[in-house]
Structure formats: structure tokens, C-alpha cells
Amino acid sequence: MARQVSIADTRNIGIIAHIDAGKTTTSERILFYTGVSQKIGEVHDGQAVMDWMAQEQERGITITSAATTCFWRKKRINLIDTPGHVDFTIEVERSLRVLDGAVAVFCAVGCVQPQSETVWRQADRYGVPRIAFINKMDRLGSDYRRCLSEIRERLSATPVLLQLPIGREEKFSGLIDLLEMKALRYINDPTDPSRYEETEIPKEMLEEAAEARNAMIEVLADFDDSLIEDFLEGRDVPAKKLREILRQGTIGLKCVPVLLGSAFKNKGVQPLLDAVVDFLPSPVDIKPVSGLDPDRNVVERPADDEAPFSALAFKLMSDPYVGHLTFLRIYSGTLKSGDQVFNSGRSTREKIGRLLKMHANKREEIKEAGAGDIVAAVGLRNSSTGDTLCDEAKPLILEQMYIPEPVIHIALSPKNKDEADKLGVALAKLATEDPSFRVKTDQETGETIISGMGELHLEIIADRLLREFKVSANLGAPQVAYRETITKKVEAEGRYVRQTGGRGQYGHVWLRLEPLEPGTGFEYATQVVGGTVPKEYFNAIGEGAAEAAKKGGVRAGFPVTDLKVTLFDGSYHDVDSSEMAYTIAASLGLKEGLAKAGSIIIEPIMDLEVVTPEDYVGDVIGDLSSRRGRVSNLESLAGSRVVKAEVPLASMFGYATELRSRTQGRATFSMQFGRYQPLPEAVAQEVAAQREAKRNH
């Protein structure tokens, strides 16, 4: 089947931002201007196309990333609108893993906010080229210059301003295009909100526009030597040449084109779409995707329909009409409904039942998809998030995506015995869809424990259980994901010897335990000299130590992290040694080492940002101090103050209600995981005692 749109004319982009910067509103305008929607859906009315879940419409927030396809200037744009709330960060993570470009939306008043930094770092992790859209230019206190300096300083990026605003705040009425040196004036026509006219630049702004254009050329001259000559000799540089240099600079991650506008007031969206087409890459403009073949050699797959098939499953979803959906980004080759594909990570074959092109929660059946396409497949039974699907004759495994560790736990129990089985099935389905949501059974208490990225995350899970799966459950109080670690280097012996007549068990190891940098996790190494422990037991010893660390430390039984375990000596028995004996010996050695090393409890610390009216600053800071918080910065912002602090997660449950009552509902806050740090000794003793009491109970 012939392609409708060439790979070079395809753009796979995501919209990323801090919560409330206007991502979904921008997405809705894009759908309207490209003709996908006949009317504009508003987030505050619960009418946004991209916010299709009942919970999203009720709360006015994005929870799940929605995919859709639209066309602009004969280019196909596959668009993913991602959540801004930190609790749903996995949605951003998996979207950026499969996208070629992103539009980062910033609020012109709030500028670079905490979650802006998080999503920017996620885009850095996957090397995704970006353009920036400074939204809400019509708001009181909007300041695009401050946004530019924060993008430069806080995100370590090189912003290139392509427009100037005509009018400030509520008088914002248009834009000056610095590439074409033209003014775009928006006409307030209620029948057609997208209308604008191109005019000459107002006389009073000519000088400012000329200076801004020179500043833009100066930045771009760093990427192109011929531009330096033009600039120094005072020659006018044509817009076409500047666009080409900007495109190369953006795709090469050297610069970030910056556009201005107000999506809600329908200003600046068409130039943003032009910028997506002009500056963001198609699948053929970026490096071919690479993976490992069965011999662990690195192999590349070019974005070409004729290349061997390869795709990444990046999202799973239960659809009430068609059942289980697997979202795929096809990197190379073609895929037809009815095809058999190979899941290389699990060494299983899968059959593609149907292929769908998604428009938020609506779907359109297609027969075939090619390189660069994002589609949903029906019928995959054994594939989960991060799995590679490929041609069985040319297998490869693509790089896995990063999945953050949960920071909060809640005990969950069915309302009655009849619902216990239904609850288990429903939780398993939700955990398959969302890799940042975990379910486990506490071996000591028998309780079902669900873990996630925050209170809101688990609240939405409980809500979905009731609405989608018709299961009602009782939720316990939130619990913090404490961890244990060590503070000094020690050596410990693990010895497991059993003689029971006939063949016995013999495992003997010497382990070195040492602390690692915070956030490193668990590492295992071997330094055995002279064959005192045979090589075939090395893996079993590593697994034994890792499993023992996961089961919990000696201080309060929390999982042990930021720990390096090195096997450096031991002994073996010709007949009695076995993998099981060494696994047990390693876990005994780890326990002994933890007791020697002075195990400590560490807790998650959150980065908090509170925006509050001036009158309540003292109250807010006083409350944070009572929560063991430490204020790190205090800034002024358009009649308000921004309080930045580091606060233990344990003291932040119910903070939203407390903040509302202290500030008469006028303050807002955002919070995200920062790092783990040691718990003060008095608090650690209390936590350990509570844990012990729970075990005994």
C-alpha cells in the first residue's frame, strides 16, 4: 500500500510542561486549526478532546498521555499531549522515549517551574530536540524576558527568540515575526478566532525589532560560519537561510527556538505549528534507532519502510470497546494487521489482530503502518511497556525506558470477600498499564500494598478501580517509602553448611560492603583471586545478596539501597557446594555486614514550591518549619512570593488542605521527589518502633 505521507513529512511530537502552563489548551487549539476538531474544547469546561477520561474532565488536569494525528502544510503531525503533574511523570517518560521532537510550554508568569525542569531533564535523557512556547502572554505579570533568562540559567539551554509581543499583558494583540520582519495582528472575530493579518512593524517598535533580530543572528552565527561573515559585513540575511540554520541547530540540540502567544486567546498558535514543521525533525532527520542483537552487538535500524521491522511498545491501555491496546512506535519496516511479530525480550511470538490510529479515545482502523508511525495494536497478549517487537529473522532489543521508583505506599483491602478476586485482577491490569504503579503483598501482615508516585496517583487508581472495574476497596493511610543504607565500609562472612546424611550443602563467602552515592541503587562486583570460589557460583551469590537487600535491612526491615557488595573470598566443597547454598550464604553475609556497618534509615525529601500572596509568607514558612522543612529560596513574582523548600514527604500528607485554610485558598503549590537523605536519629527510632509494632501486631 502506497504511503499517504512520506517519512520526511512526518513529525512525532509531544507537548510537555509544568502543570497549568497550558499544554492541553495549546493541544486543543492545534486540533482546531488543523481541522481535526470543529469546535474548540476548553479544559475548564471539561470539554477538551485530549482530556477524555472522566477523572481528567472533573479535575481539569491531564492524567494519561493522549495521542492524535493532524495535518499542517501537508505534513502529518502525530501529537501526544502529556500530563504536567509529577504523579504521572511515567506518562511523560514513555512519551519522550518514542518521540522525535517536543514543544515545551512555559507560563509567561510562572516561567520555569519545578516540573518544567523535570520534563526538560527527561527530554535531555532521550536527546529530544525542543521548541519553546511561552504561553499566557495576556496574563497580568507576564514577562517573556524573565522566561528566556530562566531557560538559559535553570535549563542550561540556548534560547533563540523568534518573536516580539505587540502590547503587554491584557493589551497583548499580536506578534512581530523576527525572521520575516513582519507584524501579525490578531482580529477579534468571534466567528473565526484564528484570523490575523500581516502588516508592517509599528514604527515605535522598528528599532527594538531590529535589535532583537541582530541578537538572534548573533546566537545563530555560533552554528554557521557563513552567517558570521554576513553579520560582520552588515548584509541582510534572508529568512530562508535563517530557518535552515535554526532547523540544524534545533535538531543538533544546540539551540531552542522560542515563540510567544496565548493559546486560550487564540494568539500565536499558527506560527507555533509553522515552527513544528520548520524546526522539529522527521524520523529521517535523527540518528537511526540502535539496539543489541542476540550476540550483544550494536545494530542500527534506519527509518525506512524497506528495513527489517522494529517497534517499541511504549504504553498499554484497556479499552472498553476493543479490549487490550498496545501503543507502538514503529522505527523501521512496515506492520500489517494479521502479521506475526517477535517479542525479542521475552522470546515469544505475537499476532497483530487489528491496527488502529488513535484520536484521543476515538479510533480509526488502518490496514498498514510504516516507519515513523505511532499506532495502537489489538491482540498482543504478552507484551508490556518497554518491550521490543521485531522481525524474527533479524532480532534486536531496543534500549529500555527509565521507570522511576515509587515514593508512597498505601494498604488496600476489598470491601468484602466476594470482591477479593476481582480486586486482584483489576490491580494486575492497572500495574500492566502503568509501570510506576506497583502492587505487592506484605509477607508479614498479608495486606495488599499499592505503591505510586504520590497521593493523587493512588487516589486516581482507587477511583479507576471503582469506575472501570466496579471494585470498591478500603484505602489505608499513606506510608512513606523509607529505605536503609550504610555509612561505612565493612567486611563480613557468610557461611551456610548443612550435613544431613548423603549429599550436604556448603556455601562460604566473604563480602565487602561499602556505601555508594545517593540514588545509585545496588551494585555487585567480584574480586576473587585464585579460584577460592568457582566462577559458576558468582551469579548466585550476587542474586542472593540483591534479594536480601530488597527484603530489608537490619535496622527496621526497609529495602537497602546505595550499597556496593563485592565478593572477594570464600571457599567451596567439591561435592556439597551448590548455587542454592551460595545464595543463602550471600544473604547471611549481607545481613551480618549490615549489622556491622551501622545501618541507617533514609527518607524521601520533596522539592516544594509554594506561590502565595505576600500577606501569608510568614504563615507558610512557619508551617513548613514545623514539618521539618528547610526553605532554600524566596523570590518575588508579580505581586506574589515564591517559597522554595525541601520537605520530608512524611510530613506532607494533607498539605493541600492545610495550605488552603492558612491562605484562604489563595496559595498554590507543586511538589516533586528530590532525593533520599538520612532520617534524624530521634525520628528514625520512632519509625523503627512503629515498624516493629506493626510486625508484632
Helices and strands as residue ranges (DSSP letters): G 7-9, E 10-17, H 23-33, H 54-59, E 66-72, E 75-81, G 86-88, H 89-98, E 101-107, H 114-125, E 130-135, H 144-154, E 159-161, E 163-166, G 169-171, E 174-177, E 182-186, E 196-199, G 203-205, H 206-220, G 221-223, H 225-232, H 239-251, E 256-260, H 269-279, E 289-292, E 298-301, E 310-319, E 323-332, E 335-336, E 340-343, E 348-351, E 354-359, E 362-366, E 368-369, E 374-378, E 388-390, E 397-398, E 408-414, G 417-419, H 420-433, E 438-441, E 448-452, H 455-469, E 473-480, E 483-485, E 490-498, E 505-515, E 522-526, G 535-537, H 538-551, E 563-571, H 579-596, E 600-613, G 614-616, H 617-626, E 630-637, E 640-648, G 649-651, H 655-662, E 668-678, H 681-696
